[in-house]
Amino acid sequence: MTKQAIIERTIEAINQLPDDKAEAISDFADFVRKRYEEEQLLQGIRKLTAEGSVFDFLTEDEDLYTEADLKQVYNG
């Protein structure tokens, strides 16, 4: 079914409902739209962080200490 056919079928159904039920459908449509927008935003953020180099410093471990820094050697 095409998007236009879905829209027409939904409008026809809404026209047959009382005002309070039609408003409930409108509220639900707003909820679904906002949830979709949030998902798109999160996917964009994930893509940016995965492809970007902002967090590269987390994978580049620098050796802060060597064995020469030890004051006491533990031979377990």
C-alpha positions in Angstrom: 0.0 0.0 0.0 1.4 3.4 -0.9 1.8 6.2 1.6 -0.9 8.2 -0.1 -3.4 5.3 0.1 -2.6 4.9 3.8 -3.2 8.6 4.4 -6.5 8.5 2.5 -7.7 5.4 4.4 -6.7 7.0 7.7 -8.5 10.2 7.0 -11.6 8.3 6.0 -11.5 6.4 9.3 -10.9 9.6 11.3 -13.9 11.3 9.6 -16.1 8.5 10.9 -15.0 8.9 14.5 -16.2 11.3 17.2 -14.0 14.3 18.0 -12.4 12.8 21.1 -11.3 9.6 19.3 -10.0 11.6 16.3 -8.0 13.7 18.7 -6.5 10.6 20.3 -5.4 9.4 16.8 -3.8 12.8 16.2 -2.0 12.6 19.6 -0.7 9.1 18.7 0.5 10.3 15.3 2.4 13.1 17.0 3.9 10.6 19.4 5.0 8.3 16.6 6.5 11.3 14.6 8.5 12.5 17.6 9.8 9.1 18.4 10.9 8.7 14.8 12.7 12.0 14.9 14.5 11.0 18.1 15.6 7.7 16.5 16.9 9.6 13.4 18.8 12.0 15.7 20.3 9.2 17.7 21.4 7.4 14.5 23.0 10.6 13.3 24.9 11.0 16.6 26.0 7.4 16.5 27.3 7.8 13.0 29.2 10.9 13.8 30.9 9.4 16.8 31.7 6.2 15.0 33.2 7.9 11.9 34.7 10.9 13.7 38.1 11.2 15.3 36.9 12.9 18.5 37.3 9.9 20.7 40.5 8.6 19.2 42.4 9.6 22.3 40.7 6.8 24.1 42.3 4.1 22.0 45.7 5.6 22.0 47.1 4.3 25.3 50.3 6.0 26.3 52.7 4.2 28.7 52.6 6.2 31.8 54.8 3.9 33.9 57.6 1.5 33.1 59.3 -1.2 35.3 61.9 1.4 36.1 59.2 3.3 38.0 58.7 0.5 40.5 59.9 1.0 44.0 59.4 -2.6 45.0 59.3 -5.7 42.9 56.6 -8.3 43.7 57.6 -11.9 42.9 54.3 -13.4 44.0 
